[in-house]
């Protein structure tokens, strides 16, 4: 893959989602970092494509956690709260991997997001400071309520077949404020502020 790699950017939108073809994940606050891992060594770049050299601890963590000779990850270095195995909330810095752009020299940009995430889970060995971001399907109301209690203010909604477009925004990758999370059924309101009716997404 050519360098630098620019991360794909979500489109901010007020939207109602009523589709089982969309996947949801919390929008992690923190420093967006892309990681190129080569035989246990990781190089980091930021949202502008510039090399990041002042995060050697993150590079070392990813070099150990990625179970592939070559891989390129998209993720966030965050201090958001996490739940431990007992359900207790703790704050700690961790790299949350959210996408996989290359594996063993093969670009994955045109692979559907659902498959990219499955591959991501298979190559990252999770620990206290390296995590794979959760991706959930409908119904998601309970997940949204839980994420909101942890302090998340936005959710990322992405179509399961979405491709990765470096440096671009697309209408199949949305960043939406969490304002309500109904108790059951499909998610019908993930609505941001502002006037006018939100756009609706249905099957």
N, CA, C and O of each residue as an XYZ file, in Angstrom:
812
protein
N       0.839     -1.194      0.000
C       0.000      0.000      0.000
C       0.875      1.245      0.000
O       1.899      1.299      0.682
N       0.459      2.246     -0.774
C       1.224      3.477     -0.871
C       1.155      4.262      0.433
O       0.179      4.172      1.177
N       2.200      5.026      0.697
C       2.234      5.896      1.869
C       2.156      7.352      1.406
O       2.548      7.645      0.276
N       1.657      8.285      2.251
C       1.026      7.984      3.541
C      -0.392      7.465      3.358
O      -1.022      7.691      2.324
N      -0.880      6.775      4.363
C      -2.256      6.285      4.354
C      -3.088      7.242      5.182
O      -2.794      7.460      6.357
N      -4.106      7.808      4.598
C      -4.989      8.717      5.316
C      -6.207      7.944      5.815
O      -6.764      7.139      5.069
N      -6.632      8.165      7.049
C      -7.805      7.445      7.547
C      -9.082      7.910      6.857
O      -9.212      9.076      6.483
N     -10.013      6.989      6.696
C     -11.328      7.373      6.201
C     -12.042      8.157      7.287
O     -11.899      7.853      8.471
N     -12.812      9.169      6.890
C     -13.477     10.047      7.837
C     -14.983      9.808      7.807
O     -15.561      9.658      6.731
N     -15.626      9.772      8.974
C     -17.082      9.595      8.989
C     -17.798     10.889      8.626
O     -17.265     11.982      8.814
N     -18.993     10.752      8.112
C     -19.849     11.894      7.814
C     -20.756     12.151      9.011
O     -21.482     11.255      9.441
N     -20.721     13.372      9.554
C     -21.602     13.733     10.665
C     -23.010     13.948     10.130
O     -23.222     14.699      9.178
N     -23.976     13.271     10.764
C     -25.341     13.352     10.250
C     -26.349     12.986     11.321
O     -26.094     12.144     12.182
N     -27.497     13.638     11.250
C     -28.661     13.212     12.022
C     -29.377     12.147     11.202
O     -29.688     12.364     10.031
N     -29.634     11.007     11.813
C     -30.173      9.904     11.030
C     -30.971      8.962     11.917
O     -30.648      8.787     13.092
N     -31.993      8.368     11.369
C     -32.710      7.269     11.998
C     -32.386      6.000     11.215
O     -32.572      5.950      9.999
N     -31.910      4.995     11.904
C     -31.507      3.746     11.258
C     -32.510      2.656     11.596
O     -32.760      2.368     12.767
N     -33.069      2.067     10.586
C     -34.005      0.956     10.758
C     -33.632     -0.114      9.737
O     -34.429     -0.483      8.874
N     -32.393     -0.601      9.860
C     -31.862     -1.542      8.875
C     -30.952     -2.543      9.563
O     -30.121     -2.169     10.390
N     -31.110     -3.803      9.224
C     -30.249     -4.838      9.790
C     -28.942     -4.960      9.015
O     -28.101     -5.791      9.359
N     -28.754     -4.150      7.977
C     -27.543     -4.212      7.169
C     -26.473     -3.244      7.655
O     -25.403     -3.150      7.054
N     -26.757     -2.517      8.749
C     -25.797     -1.564      9.278
C     -25.211     -2.079     10.582
O     -25.878     -2.776     11.347
N     -23.947     -1.724     10.826
C     -23.225     -2.139     12.023
C     -22.861     -0.898     12.837
O     -22.699      0.193     12.292
N     -22.735     -1.089     14.159
C     -22.576      0.048     15.059
C     -21.408     -0.178     16.013
O     -21.159     -1.295     16.465
N     -20.703      0.903     16.307
C     -19.577      0.862     17.235
C     -19.494      2.213     17.928
O     -19.874      3.221     17.333
N     -19.009      2.268     19.168
C     -18.845      3.578     19.802
C     -17.765      4.382     19.092
O     -16.825      3.824     18.525
N     -17.915      5.701     19.135
C     -16.923      6.600     18.558
C     -15.904      6.935     19.641
O     -16.165      7.754     20.522
N     -14.748      6.297     19.567
C     -13.750      6.434     20.618
C     -13.076      7.793     20.551
O     -12.524      8.151     19.511
N     -13.107      8.563     21.642
C     -12.348      9.820     21.658
C     -10.870      9.536     21.862
O     -10.511      8.553     22.511
N     -10.020     10.375     21.321
C      -8.587     10.182     21.491
C      -7.825     10.508     20.229
O      -8.295     11.279     19.394
N      -6.649      9.923     20.086
C      -5.745     10.211     18.982
C      -5.866      9.124     17.921
O      -5.527      7.965     18.164
N      -6.343      9.500     16.766
C      -6.486      8.553     15.650
C      -5.090      8.190     15.137
O      -4.315      9.063     14.746
N      -4.785      6.903     15.143
C      -3.466      6.438     14.716
C      -3.614      5.243     13.786
O      -4.325      4.287     14.097
N      -2.940      5.302     12.648
C      -2.820      4.148     11.771
C      -1.483      3.483     12.048
O      -0.473      4.161     12.236
N      -1.478      2.175     12.071
C      -0.267      1.423     12.429
C       0.095      0.458     11.312
O      -0.728     -0.351     10.885
N       1.325      0.550     10.847
C       1.869     -0.407      9.881
C       2.798     -1.333     10.634
O       3.844     -0.911     11.126
N       2.420     -2.585     10.723
C       3.189     -3.571     11.478
C       3.930     -4.459     10.494
O       3.341     -5.023      9.572
N       5.229     -4.572     10.709
C       6.077     -5.389      9.843
C       6.975     -6.242     10.733
O       7.909     -5.728     11.348
N       6.702     -7.522     10.802
C       7.538     -8.482     11.536
C       7.814     -8.016     12.960
O       8.952     -8.050     13.428
N       6.767     -7.584     13.637
C       6.894     -7.205     15.038
C       7.255     -5.764     15.298
O       7.273     -5.336     16.452
N       7.544     -4.997     14.256
C       7.815     -3.564     14.405
C       6.626     -2.779     13.850
O       6.074     -3.124     12.805
N       6.241     -1.719     14.565
C       5.103     -0.921     14.140
C       5.530      0.523     13.899
O       6.284      1.100     14.683
N       5.037      1.097     12.805
C       5.196      2.520     12.509
C       3.836      3.169     12.554
O       2.863      2.633     12.025
N       3.769      4.334     13.189
C       2.494      5.005     13.394
C       2.400      6.270     12.555
O       3.404      6.942     12.320
N       1.186      6.593     12.103
C       0.926      7.871     11.440
C      -0.392      8.421     11.954
O      -1.257      7.674     12.412
N      -0.535      9.757     11.871
C      -1.728     10.394     12.425
C      -2.771     10.640     11.348
O      -2.651     10.148     10.226
N      -3.806     11.412     11.705
C      -4.926     11.624     10.789
C      -4.522     12.388      9.541
O      -5.219     12.326      8.528
N      -3.393     13.117      9.595
C      -2.917     13.858      8.424
C      -1.943     13.057      7.587
O      -1.504     13.522      6.535
N      -1.595     11.852      8.039
C      -0.626     11.023      7.336
C       0.799     11.218      7.804
O       1.711     10.555      7.309
N       1.010     12.136      8.771
C       2.361     12.397      9.261
C       2.812     11.292     10.203
O       2.015     10.739     10.960
N       4.110     10.976     10.146
C       4.647      9.946     11.014
C       4.596     10.397     12.469
O       4.882     11.555     12.772
N       4.235      9.487     13.367
C       4.177      9.757     14.798
C       5.326      9.017     15.457
O       5.365      7.787     15.462
N       6.265      9.780     16.017
C       7.444      9.169     16.630
C       7.467      9.294     18.142
O       8.364      8.763     18.797
N       6.471     10.005     18.713
C       6.481     10.234     20.159
C       5.545      9.286     20.904
O       5.163      9.560     22.042
N       5.178      8.192     20.282
C       4.343      7.172     20.926
C       5.033      5.815     20.853
O       4.433      4.857     20.366
N       6.282      5.703     21.324
C       6.975      4.408     21.210
C       6.286      3.308     21.986
O       6.383      2.138     21.618
N       5.579      3.668     23.074
C       4.889      2.639     23.847
C       3.744      2.018     23.054
O       3.471      0.825     23.183
N       3.068      2.832     22.228
C       1.971      2.317     21.403
C       2.530      1.413     20.310
O       1.992      0.337     20.049
N       3.609      1.855     19.676
C       4.230      1.039     18.632
C       4.684     -0.304     19.193
O       4.517     -1.338     18.546
N       5.254     -0.290     20.389
C       5.720     -1.542     20.986
C       4.551     -2.468     21.306
O       4.633     -3.675     21.077
N       3.473     -1.913     21.831
C       2.287     -2.718     22.141
C       1.739     -3.405     20.891
O       1.420     -4.593     20.915
N       1.635     -2.647     19.801
C       1.064     -3.203     18.579
C       2.012     -4.198     17.919
O       1.569     -5.183     17.330
N       3.305     -3.944     18.016
C       4.259     -4.901     17.462
C       4.122     -6.267     18.098
O       4.302     -7.287     17.433
N       3.803     -6.292     19.389
C       3.636     -7.570     20.089
C       2.254     -8.170     19.884
O       2.105     -9.391     19.912
N       1.235     -7.331     19.677
C      -0.148     -7.818     19.681
C      -0.626     -8.333     18.326
O      -1.563     -9.129     18.265
N       0.002     -7.892     17.246
C      -0.475     -8.272     15.911
C       0.136     -9.607     15.504
O       1.356     -9.751     15.424
N      -0.737    -10.581     15.249
C      -0.298    -11.925     14.886
C      -0.287    -12.090     13.370
O      -0.987    -12.935     12.812
N       0.514    -11.272     12.728
C       0.679    -11.345     11.275
C       2.035    -10.740     10.943
O       2.516     -9.854     11.650
N       2.644    -11.218      9.872
C       3.935    -10.680      9.469
C       3.801     -9.248      8.973
O       4.666     -8.409      9.224
N       2.702     -8.978      8.263
C       2.434     -7.634      7.751
C       0.970     -7.319      7.966
O       0.100     -8.133      7.657
N       0.695     -6.132      8.498
C      -0.683     -5.703      8.680
C      -0.715     -4.192      8.852
O       0.229     -3.595      9.368
N      -1.808     -3.583      8.416
C      -2.025     -2.159      8.623
C      -3.362     -1.982      9.320
O      -4.398     -2.423      8.823
N      -3.328     -1.328     10.482
C      -4.509     -1.157     11.319
C      -4.906      0.308     11.397
O      -4.067      1.203     11.303
N      -6.193      0.530     11.570
C      -6.740      1.843     11.887
C      -7.295      1.750     13.301
O      -7.929      0.756     13.656
N      -7.060      2.785     14.113
C      -7.567      2.739     15.477
C      -7.339      4.044     16.212
O      -6.950      5.049     15.616
N      -7.586      4.017     17.518
C      -7.504      5.208     18.354
C      -6.779      4.896     19.649
O      -7.066      3.893     20.303
N      -5.837      5.756     20.019
C      -5.193      5.701     21.333
C      -6.069      6.534     22.263
O      -6.154      7.753     22.117
N      -6.716      5.876     23.215
C      -7.780      6.510     23.979
C      -7.622      6.249     25.466
O      -6.988      5.281     25.885
N      -8.216      7.137     26.253
C      -8.274      6.955     27.700
C      -9.711      6.736     28.146
O     -10.041      6.952     29.311
N     -10.561      6.310     27.228
C     -11.962      6.072     27.570
C     -12.092      4.959     28.594
O     -11.213      4.102     28.689
N     -13.183      4.958     29.366
C     -13.366      3.900     30.364
C     -13.643      2.558     29.718
O     -14.286      2.473     28.672
N     -13.149      1.513     30.357
C     -13.366      0.140     29.915
C     -13.978     -0.642     31.064
O     -13.804     -0.286     32.229
N     -14.690     -1.700     30.737
C     -15.220     -2.608     31.747
C     -14.314     -3.823     31.844
O     -13.911     -4.387     30.827
N     -13.991     -4.232     33.087
C     -13.197     -5.440     33.259
C     -14.098     -6.659     33.243
O     -15.303     -6.539     33.019
N     -13.525     -7.833     33.479
C     -14.288     -9.080     33.404
C     -15.398     -9.142     34.453
O     -16.364     -9.886     34.289
N     -15.266     -8.368     35.524
C     -16.290     -8.343     36.569
C     -17.303     -7.229     36.352
O     -18.187     -7.032     37.185
N     -17.189     -6.492     35.243
C     -18.111     -5.416     34.955
C     -17.778     -4.107     35.639
O     -18.571     -3.166     35.591
N     -16.605     -4.026     36.284
C     -16.192     -2.790     36.933
C     -15.570     -1.845     35.899
O     -14.892     -2.275     34.966
N     -15.823     -0.546     36.094
C     -15.342      0.447     35.146
C     -13.971      0.970     35.570
O     -13.764      1.328     36.729
N     -13.033      1.009     34.611
C     -11.692      1.515     34.872
C     -11.278      2.406     33.707
O     -11.657      2.161     32.562
N     -10.499      3.439     34.007
C      -9.946      4.279     32.959
C      -8.470      3.948     32.783
O      -7.712      3.922     33.753
N      -8.076      3.700     31.562
C      -6.680      3.438     31.262
C      -6.455      3.702     29.776
O      -7.387      3.603     28.977
N      -5.247      4.030     29.413
C      -4.937      4.229     28.008
C      -4.856      2.884     27.297
O      -4.307      1.916     27.823
N      -5.404      2.846     26.109
C      -5.360      1.628     25.302
C      -5.500      2.009     23.832
O      -6.107      3.025     23.494
N      -4.932      1.183     22.973
C      -5.149      1.331     21.537
C      -6.337      0.453     21.167
O      -6.314     -0.760     21.375
N      -7.370      1.073     20.622
C      -8.555      0.340     20.187
C      -8.516      0.234     18.665
O      -8.710      1.225     17.961
N      -8.267     -0.961     18.170
C      -8.227     -1.197     16.727
C      -9.649     -1.294     16.187
O     -10.471     -2.041     16.717
N      -9.932     -0.540     15.135
C     -11.287     -0.504     14.595
C     -11.387     -0.984     13.150
O     -12.490     -1.237     12.664
N     -10.257     -1.113     12.455
C     -10.323     -1.552     11.056
C      -8.982     -2.147     10.655
O      -7.949     -1.862     11.261
N      -9.021     -2.977      9.623
C      -7.832     -3.632      9.086
C      -7.749     -3.306      7.603
O      -8.650     -3.641      6.835
N      -6.652     -2.643      7.199
C      -6.542     -2.147      5.832
C      -5.646     -3.001      4.951
O      -5.713     -2.919      3.724
N      -4.806     -3.821      5.575
C      -3.874     -4.658      4.821
C      -3.519     -5.865      5.676
O      -3.370     -5.743      6.891
N      -3.384     -7.011      5.058
C      -3.008     -8.220      5.781
C      -2.077     -9.054      4.909
O      -2.436     -9.440      3.796
N      -0.879     -9.328      5.421
C       0.123    -10.135      4.721
C       0.365     -9.642      3.301
O       0.488    -10.434      2.366
N       0.432     -8.318      3.153
C       0.742     -7.710      1.868
C      -0.435     -7.511      0.941
O      -0.280     -6.930     -0.133
N      -1.620     -7.982      1.332
C      -2.804     -7.846      0.483
C      -3.661     -6.674      0.964
O      -4.122     -6.697      2.105
N      -3.892     -5.640      0.126
C      -4.777     -4.548      0.516
C      -6.211     -5.049      0.719
O      -6.696     -5.903     -0.023
N      -6.867     -4.506      1.728
C      -8.237     -4.911      2.046
C      -9.236     -3.774      1.846
O     -10.374     -3.868      2.303
N      -8.828     -2.709      1.174
C      -9.678     -1.533      1.059
C     -11.006     -1.832      0.377
O     -12.017     -1.207      0.700
N     -11.023     -2.772     -0.557
C     -12.255     -3.093     -1.280
C     -12.996     -4.288     -0.691
O     -13.992     -4.743     -1.255
N     -12.517     -4.795      0.437
C     -13.204     -5.884      1.131
C     -14.311     -5.281      2.000
O     -14.067     -4.267      2.653
N     -15.514     -5.857      2.037
C     -16.590     -5.309      2.865
C     -16.178     -5.179      4.330
O     -15.412     -5.992      4.848
N     -16.694     -4.151      4.983
C     -16.306     -3.860      6.363
C     -16.534     -5.042      7.292
O     -15.692     -5.319      8.147
N     -17.636     -5.736      7.148
C     -17.925     -6.857      8.043
C     -16.819     -7.911      7.985
O     -16.438     -8.472      9.013
N     -16.306     -8.177      6.789
C     -15.226     -9.159      6.635
C     -13.910     -8.590      7.153
O     -13.132     -9.311      7.778
N     -13.646     -7.303      6.903
C     -12.418     -6.693      7.431
C     -12.385     -6.789      8.953
O     -11.338     -7.067      9.538
N     -13.515     -6.562      9.584
C     -13.544     -6.617     11.047
C     -13.345     -8.046     11.545
O     -12.697     -8.255     12.570
N     -13.887     -9.023     10.840
C     -13.674    -10.420     11.221
C     -12.194    -10.757     11.152
O     -11.665    -11.414     12.048
N     -11.520    -10.314     10.097
C     -10.088    -10.551      9.970
C      -9.308     -9.812     11.056
O      -8.330    -10.337     11.589
N      -9.739     -8.604     11.381
C      -9.088     -7.834     12.441
C      -9.109     -8.606     13.753
O      -8.096     -8.680     14.448
N     -10.256     -9.181     14.092
C     -10.364     -9.949     15.334
C      -9.425    -11.151     15.334
O      -8.963    -11.588     16.388
N      -9.148    -11.681     14.141
C      -8.314    -12.883     14.071
C      -6.821    -12.586     14.182
O      -6.042    -13.486     14.497
N      -6.403    -11.342     13.929
C      -4.968    -11.052     13.913
C      -4.506    -10.243     15.115
O      -3.300    -10.099     15.317
N      -5.426     -9.706     15.928
C      -5.033     -8.902     17.079
C      -5.219     -9.717     18.357
O      -6.319    -10.187     18.650
N      -4.150     -9.877     19.101
C      -4.212    -10.533     20.401
C      -4.518     -9.465     21.447
O      -3.664     -8.640     21.774
N      -5.730     -9.488     21.962
C      -6.170     -8.431     22.867
C      -5.535     -8.570     24.243
O      -5.242     -9.671     24.710
N      -5.331     -7.422     24.877
C      -4.817     -7.354     26.238
C      -5.336     -6.101     26.904
O      -6.274     -5.475     26.410
N      -4.734     -5.726     28.025
C      -5.204     -4.562     28.752
C      -5.075     -3.288     27.940
O      -5.897     -2.383     28.087
N      -4.060     -3.194     27.081
C      -3.817     -1.948     26.362
C      -3.928     -2.063     24.853
O      -3.609     -1.111     24.141
N      -4.365     -3.184     24.358
C      -4.688     -3.340     22.937
C      -6.031     -4.047     22.861
O      -6.183     -5.169     23.346
N      -6.995     -3.389     22.254
C      -8.344     -3.941     22.167
C      -8.834     -3.868     20.725
O      -8.338     -3.073     19.927
N      -9.815     -4.708     20.403
C     -10.539     -4.596     19.143
C     -11.890     -3.965     19.464
O     -12.637     -4.473     20.300
N     -12.198     -2.865     18.801
C     -13.452     -2.179     19.074
C     -14.648     -3.069     18.786
O     -14.678     -3.756     17.765
N     -15.645     -3.065     19.682
C     -16.819     -3.897     19.457
C     -17.650     -3.390     18.284
O     -17.799     -2.183     18.092
N     -18.182     -4.308     17.512
C     -19.091     -3.989     16.410
C     -20.334     -4.837     16.602
O     -20.245     -6.060     16.715
N     -21.497     -4.189     16.639
C     -22.739     -4.909     16.945
C     -23.779     -4.659     15.869
O     -23.768     -3.645     15.172
N     -24.685     -5.633     15.763
C     -25.803     -5.543     14.831
C     -27.082     -5.229     15.604
O     -27.098     -5.187     16.834
N     -28.140     -5.014     14.850
C     -29.451     -4.834     15.461
C     -29.894     -6.116     16.166
O     -29.590     -7.214     15.699
N     -30.617     -5.985     17.297
C     -31.005     -4.737     17.969
C     -29.867     -4.171     18.805
O     -29.122     -4.928     19.427
N     -29.725     -2.846     18.828
C     -28.577     -2.223     19.475
C     -28.960     -1.267     20.599
O     -28.094     -0.598     21.162
N     -30.239     -1.196     20.931
C     -30.667     -0.227     21.936
C     -29.927     -0.420     23.257
O     -29.508      0.558     23.876
N     -29.762     -1.670     23.696
C     -29.076     -1.927     24.951
C     -27.619     -1.519     24.896
O     -27.082     -0.976     25.862
N     -26.974     -1.781     23.762
C     -25.575     -1.366     23.604
C     -25.447      0.152     23.677
O     -24.550      0.673     24.339
N     -26.346      0.857     22.997
C     -26.279      2.313     23.000
C     -26.442      2.874     24.400
O     -25.737      3.803     24.794
N     -27.377      2.304     25.149
C     -27.576      2.771     26.516
C     -26.326      2.542     27.354
O     -25.950      3.400     28.152
N     -25.678      1.393     27.182
C     -24.457      1.100     27.916
C     -23.317      2.022     27.525
O     -22.594      2.518     28.389
N     -23.151      2.254     26.235
C     -22.089      3.153     25.783
C     -22.318      4.568     26.304
O     -21.373      5.265     26.675
N     -23.571      4.981     26.328
C     -23.867      6.325     26.824
C     -23.532      6.436     28.302
O     -23.025      7.470     28.738
N     -23.803      5.394     29.083
C     -23.458      5.413     30.506
C     -21.952      5.493     30.714
O     -21.496      6.044     31.715
N     -21.175      4.950     29.780
C     -19.718      5.009     29.875
C     -19.159      6.362     29.429
O     -17.955      6.601     29.520
N     -20.031      7.236     28.952
C     -19.595      8.574     28.581
C     -19.461      8.828     27.092
O     -19.079      9.929     26.694
N     -19.764      7.842     26.254
C     -19.696      8.075     24.813
C     -20.827      9.004     24.382
O     -21.956      8.879     24.856
N     -20.523      9.920     23.495
C     -21.520     10.872     23.019
C     -21.969     10.590     21.591
O     -23.001     11.096     21.150
N     -21.192      9.778     20.865
C     -21.521      9.490     19.465
C     -21.352      8.010     19.178
O     -20.609      7.305     19.862
N     -22.050      7.558     18.161
C     -21.918      6.200     17.652
C     -21.533      6.296     16.178
O     -21.959      7.213     15.476
N     -20.721      5.341     15.715
C     -20.394      5.239     14.296
C     -21.254      4.151     13.680
O     -21.289      3.024     14.175
N     -21.940      4.484     12.611
C     -22.783      3.529     11.895
C     -22.179      3.311     10.509
O     -21.908      4.261      9.774
N     -21.977      2.042     10.171
C     -21.343      1.729      8.888
C     -22.079      0.570      8.234
O     -22.420     -0.412      8.894
N     -22.321      0.689      6.939
C     -22.959     -0.411      6.225
C     -22.019     -1.609      6.220
O     -20.804     -1.454      6.098
N     -22.584     -2.799      6.353
C     -21.762     -4.002      6.458
C     -20.910     -4.239      5.210
O     -19.880     -4.909      5.290
N     -21.320     -3.702      4.064
C     -20.565     -3.884      2.826
C     -19.698     -2.678      2.471
O     -19.163     -2.610      1.364
N     -19.552     -1.720      3.399
C     -18.798     -0.505      3.108
C     -17.338     -0.812      2.809
O     -16.716     -1.636      3.480
N     -16.799     -0.146      1.801
C     -15.376     -0.213      1.485
C     -14.648      0.888      2.250
O     -15.274      1.809      2.777
N     -13.331      0.787      2.306
C     -12.518      1.796      2.993
C     -11.949      2.746      1.960
O     -11.237      2.329      1.047
N     -12.265      4.037      2.106
C     -11.805      5.063      1.165
C     -10.869      6.014      1.902
O     -11.336      6.937      2.570
N      -9.563      5.811      1.796
C      -8.612      6.638      2.551
C      -8.800      8.130      2.288
O      -8.861      8.565      1.138
N      -8.891      8.903      3.362
C      -8.967     10.353      3.266
C     -10.299     10.897      2.805
O     -10.431     12.108      2.628
N     -11.295     10.043      2.602
C     -12.575     10.501      2.071
C     -13.689     10.332      3.107
O     -13.544      9.621      4.102
N     -14.801     11.011      2.835
C     -16.035     10.826      3.596
C     -17.040     10.136      2.691
O     -17.048     10.348      1.479
N     -17.889      9.308      3.288
C     -18.855      8.564      2.483
C     -20.175      8.473      3.232
O     -20.218      8.609      4.455
N     -21.249      8.240      2.488
C     -22.565      8.168      3.126
C     -22.869      6.783      3.692
O     -23.983      6.539      4.157
N     -21.888      5.871      3.659
C     -22.081      4.571      4.299
C     -21.204      4.438      5.548
O     -21.003      3.334      6.054
N     -20.682      5.575      6.046
C     -19.875      5.627      7.269
C     -20.256      6.914      7.985
O     -19.792      7.992      7.614
N     -21.104      6.808      9.016
C     -21.733      7.972      9.636
C     -21.355      8.097     11.106
O     -21.210      7.095     11.805
N     -21.197      9.322     11.565
C     -20.972      9.632     12.978
C     -22.205     10.364     13.479
O     -22.532     11.454     13.010
N     -22.890      9.742     14.451
C     -24.201     10.227     14.856
C     -24.246     10.440     16.364
O     -23.846      9.552     17.116
N     -24.723     11.596     16.824
C     -24.876     11.794     18.267
C     -25.886     10.823     18.858
O     -26.906     10.518     18.241
N     -25.592     10.339     20.060
C     -26.538      9.473     20.759
C     -27.432     10.361     21.617
O     -26.960     11.007     22.553
N     -28.697     10.388     21.303
C     -29.631     11.171     22.106
C     -30.722     10.330     22.726
O     -31.296     10.717     23.744
N     -31.020      9.192     22.138
C     -32.017      8.314     22.736
C     -31.722      6.888     22.335
O     -31.248      6.619     21.231
N     -32.012      5.978     23.250
C     -31.785      4.561     23.001
C     -32.982      3.792     23.529
O     -32.999      3.436     24.707
N     -33.985      3.521     22.704
C     -35.196      2.855     23.174
C     -34.912      1.468     23.721
O     -33.876      0.869     23.437
N     -35.849      0.973     24.508
C     -35.607     -0.237     25.295
C     -35.583     -1.513     24.467
O     -34.970     -2.489     24.899
N     -36.202     -1.555     23.327
C     -36.251     -2.817     22.606
C     -36.393     -2.638     21.115
O     -36.543     -1.520     20.622
N     -36.346     -3.752     20.393
C     -36.527     -3.728     18.956
C     -35.346     -3.120     18.232
O     -34.256     -2.997     18.791
N     -35.568     -2.740     16.984
C     -34.530     -2.117     16.183
C     -34.260     -0.713     16.691
O     -35.113     -0.093     17.327
N     -33.070     -0.221     16.405
C     -32.748      1.159     16.710
C     -33.523      2.051     15.741
O     -33.322      1.985     14.529
N     -34.408      2.883     16.286
C     -35.173      3.781     15.425
C     -34.854      5.239     15.685
O     -35.279      6.115     14.932
N     -34.101      5.508     16.757
C     -33.712      6.896     16.978
C     -32.284      6.960     17.500
O     -32.016      6.650     18.661
N     -31.382      7.364     16.630
C     -30.044      7.778     17.031
C     -29.915      9.150     16.396
O     -29.387      9.285     15.293
N     -30.399     10.167     17.096
C     -30.704     11.435     16.458
C     -29.879     12.551     17.079
O     -29.848     12.700     18.300
N     -29.216     13.328     16.244
C     -28.466     14.481     16.719
C     -29.344     15.708     16.837
O     -30.520     15.691     16.474
N     -28.753     16.773     17.352
C     -29.482     18.015     17.535
C     -29.720     18.727     16.220
O     -29.260     18.284     15.167
N     -30.435     19.822     16.289
C     -30.728     20.602     15.103
C     -32.176     20.489     14.701
O     -32.924     19.671     15.237
N     -32.560     21.310     13.760
C     -33.949     21.355     13.312
C     -34.147     20.468     12.093
O     -33.201     20.070     11.413
N     -35.432     20.174     11.846
C     -35.770     19.379     10.686
C     -35.741     17.892     10.969
O     -35.122     17.433     11.929
N     -36.421     17.150     10.116
C     -36.497     15.705     10.298
C     -35.186     15.052      9.903
O     -34.576     15.453      8.911
N     -34.735     14.049     10.657
C     -33.506     13.347     10.297
C     -33.727     12.450      9.075
O     -34.851     12.041      8.783
N     -32.653     12.161      8.384
C     -32.736     11.198      7.278
C     -33.001      9.813      7.843
O     -32.536      9.474      8.931
N     -33.746      9.023      7.100
C     -34.062      7.659      7.531
C     -33.352      6.656      6.636
O     -33.281      6.817      5.418
N     -32.827      5.613      7.280
C     -32.181      4.527      6.557
C     -32.962      3.259      6.843
O     -33.100      2.870      8.003
N     -33.464      2.619      5.832
C     -34.234      1.388      5.984
C     -33.725      0.349      4.995
O     -33.036      0.667      4.026
N     -34.092     -0.926      5.272
C     -33.713     -2.003      4.348
C     -34.435     -1.826      3.021
O     -34.252     -2.630      2.107
